[in-house]
Amino acid sequence: MSKPKQVTIVEVAAAAGVSIATVSNVLNRGGIRSSKETIRKVELAAEQLGYRRNTMAAGLSRSKTYEIGLILPGLTNYYGQLAEHLQIEAHNAGYHLSVFSSGGFDPDIERRNLEVLLQRRVDGLICHGLAMGFESTRSIVNSGTPLVLINGWNWPEDIALGAVNLGFAEACKQSTKLLVERGCRALCYVGSKGSKVIDEQRRMGFNAGTQQYASDVIHEIVDTTKDLDIEAFLKSLLQRHVAPVGIVAFDDHVALRILSAANKLRIEIPNQLQIIGINNDYIAKHSYPGISSWDIPYSYQAQTAINKLLHKFGNKAESGEEREIEVPLTFIERESTKS
């Protein structure tokens, strides 16, 4: 079977009744302003003829691809929602977002994804943390391609343009304060070490909170692994400590596991056990009882990250803006902490 003939820009120009230069300007997002009617005619002609831009060739010809690369640890839960909001913000700015997953903070997959994106000459990179560390990242991202980190703390300036970080530490710190105020005489952080730096931030916040607000309250940290017996854990927790016991969970999915086990064991929520999650996912709103959680401003975080890159693309100084921006979370209280 013969390969179908590829539609050219000349044919699009003829169908739209405009010059070749105008078609090139419209389809390649050139700097010359065109009327809405002209843009409509060109895009309609291109669609009807089945014209497809050679984005690689166009990018090489003008040293700009209008593509941003995104690397996330996964594509579910928080990461999936973040990717959607970044996609919207990139689109609104006239860029295409190419999304890659690192398979759960796998440094080898991260490295390969970065190499592929740089080979494609993306205009910029957005990465959620990076498990492979400073030196490995520096050895790859040394071509001048700007990198903005999501939830990446204390990265050197020669590697990352900046970071947009969620206030996980402050949220966990304030969670300990609230649980103590609700009468909890023992506190526990149920974490997820596999989540690397974002778990570390939560642990830091929990420890800071217990030191400041709960110095006379018993506290401990456990890690939720696939083989952790949540029911046995809760039984032990309530046997060892006077109720109510307060739990700060790594996220709403961990909180739901704890809540489900508590319901099965007929543990009274919140009289015997109080739970706070993070992310304010759908499950937090619709579980029974509802899970108190920290809401994430996805749109703001995504917009801020994209804007950091846009400032760099335009060679504009960010007016007094810090390299690392902390985005605060908002507490949403539900039945898991209040009667």
HELIX and SHEET records of a PDB file:
HELIX    1   1 ILE A    9  ALA A   16  1                                   8    
HELIX    2   2 ILE A   20  LEU A   27  1                                   8    
HELIX    3   3 LYS A   36  LEU A   49  1                                  14    
HELIX    4   4 THR A   55  ARG A   62  1                                   8    
HELIX    5   5 ASN A   77  ASN A   92  1                                  16    
HELIX    6   6 PRO A  107  GLN A  119  1                                  13    
HELIX    7   7 GLY A  133  ILE A  140  1                                   8    
HELIX    8   8 PHE A  168  GLU A  181  1                                  14    
HELIX    9   9 LYS A  193  SER A  195  5                                   3    
HELIX   10  10 VAL A  197  TYR A  213  1                                  17    
HELIX   11  11 ILE A  230  ARG A  240  1                                  11    
HELIX   12  12 ASP A  252  LYS A  264  1                                  13    
HELIX   13  13 TYR A  282  HIS A  286  1                                   5    
HELIX   14  14 TYR A  298  PHE A  313  1                                  16    
SHEET    1   A 6 HIS A  96  SER A 101  0                                        
SHEET    2   A 6 GLU A  67  LEU A  72  1                                        
SHEET    3   A 6 GLY A 124  HIS A 128  1                                        
SHEET    4   A 6 LEU A 147  ILE A 150  1                                        
SHEET    5   A 6 GLY A 162  LEU A 166  1                                        
SHEET    6   A 6 GLU A 324  VAL A 327  1                                        
SHEET    1   B 6 ILE A 218  ASP A 223  0                                        
SHEET    2   B 6 ALA A 186  GLY A 191  1                                        
SHEET    3   B 6 VAL A 245  ALA A 249  1                                        
SHEET    4   B 6 LEU A 273  ASN A 279  1                                        
SHEET    5   B 6 SER A 292  ASP A 295  1                                        
SHEET    6   B 6 THR A 330  ILE A 332 -1                                        
END                                                                             
